[in-house]
Amino acid sequence: MSQAAKTEVKGISRILVLIGGILLIVFGLFTVLGGSFDSRYLGVSLSGSIFGIAIGVIALYGHTRIGEVVWAVILAVLGYFAGGLGGLLVLLGSLIALIMHFV
């Protein structure tokens, strides 16, 4: 595979991680501010949404460094644990970048 094609595919994976990070932050903020403040679910809701927001911030920082193997692995694991649409995009983008590194 040529270097230009690898660069283009890594750019696509960078965009996927960026969009996934933005979605994680937005959905986390919707959960925190969206009226899910029932006393039974308050702890679970806030801890999950804060976790999603934190992973979104890490993904926003890590999308610039997705070409490095360490960051691709870190973002793949975090995307798996985040779940949802944002986590899936982070996982997919980081796996594509990881594959492009070794091909």
C-alpha positions as CSV (number, residue, x, y, z in Angstrom):
1,M,0.0,0.0,0.0
2,S,1.4,3.4,-1.0
3,Q,2.3,6.1,1.6
4,A,-0.3,8.4,0.2
5,A,-3.1,5.9,0.6
6,K,-2.0,5.2,4.2
7,T,-2.0,8.9,5.0
8,E,-5.5,9.3,3.5
9,V,-6.9,6.3,5.5
10,K,-5.2,7.6,8.7
11,G,-6.9,11.0,8.0
12,I,-10.3,9.2,7.8
13,S,-9.6,7.4,11.1
14,R,-8.6,10.7,12.7
15,I,-12.0,12.2,11.6
16,L,-13.8,9.1,13.0
17,V,-12.1,9.5,16.4
18,L,-12.8,13.3,16.4
19,I,-16.5,12.8,15.7
20,G,-16.7,10.0,18.3
21,G,-15.1,12.2,20.9
22,I,-17.5,15.1,20.2
23,L,-20.5,12.7,20.4
24,L,-19.3,11.3,23.7
25,I,-19.0,14.8,25.2
26,V,-22.3,15.9,23.8
27,F,-24.2,12.8,25.0
28,G,-22.5,13.0,28.4
29,L,-23.6,16.6,28.8
30,F,-27.1,15.7,27.7
31,T,-27.2,13.0,30.4
32,V,-25.9,15.4,33.1
33,L,-28.1,18.3,32.1
34,G,-31.0,16.4,30.7
35,G,-33.1,15.9,33.8
36,S,-32.0,12.4,34.7
37,F,-31.8,13.4,38.4
38,D,-34.1,10.8,39.9
39,S,-32.6,10.0,43.3
40,R,-32.4,6.3,42.5
41,Y,-30.3,6.7,39.4
42,L,-28.3,9.8,40.2
43,G,-25.1,8.1,41.1
44,V,-25.1,5.7,38.2
45,S,-26.1,8.4,35.7
46,L,-23.5,10.9,36.8
47,S,-20.7,8.4,37.0
48,G,-21.4,7.0,33.5
49,S,-21.8,10.4,31.9
50,I,-18.7,11.8,33.6
51,F,-16.8,8.7,32.4
52,G,-18.1,9.4,28.8
53,I,-17.1,13.0,29.0
54,A,-13.6,12.2,30.2
55,I,-13.2,9.6,27.4
56,G,-14.5,12.2,24.9
57,V,-11.9,14.7,26.1
58,I,-9.1,12.1,25.8
59,A,-10.3,11.2,22.3
60,L,-10.3,14.9,21.3
61,Y,-6.6,15.1,22.4
62,G,-5.7,11.7,21.0
63,H,-7.1,12.2,17.5
64,T,-4.1,14.3,16.7
65,R,-1.7,11.5,17.8
66,I,-3.7,8.6,16.3
67,G,-0.8,7.6,14.1
68,E,1.2,6.4,17.1
69,V,0.6,2.8,18.1
70,V,0.3,3.5,21.8
71,W,-2.5,6.1,21.3
72,A,-4.3,3.8,18.9
73,V,-4.4,1.1,21.5
74,I,-5.4,3.4,24.3
75,L,-8.2,4.9,22.2
76,A,-9.4,1.4,21.1
77,V,-9.7,0.3,24.7
78,L,-11.4,3.5,25.8
79,G,-13.8,3.4,22.9
80,Y,-14.7,-0.2,23.8
81,F,-15.4,0.7,27.4
82,A,-17.3,3.9,26.6
83,G,-19.9,2.2,24.4
84,G,-22.6,3.9,22.5
85,L,-22.2,5.6,19.1
86,G,-19.3,7.8,20.2
87,G,-17.4,4.9,21.7
88,L,-18.0,2.8,18.6
89,L,-16.6,5.6,16.3
90,V,-13.5,6.0,18.6
91,L,-13.0,2.2,18.6
92,L,-13.4,1.9,14.8
93,G,-11.1,4.9,14.0
94,S,-8.4,3.7,16.3
95,L,-8.6,0.1,14.9
96,I,-8.3,1.5,11.4
97,A,-5.2,3.5,12.4
98,L,-3.7,0.5,14.1
99,I,-4.2,-1.7,11.0
100,M,-2.7,1.0,8.8
101,H,0.3,1.2,11.0
102,F,1.1,-2.5,10.5
103,V,0.2,-2.8,6.8
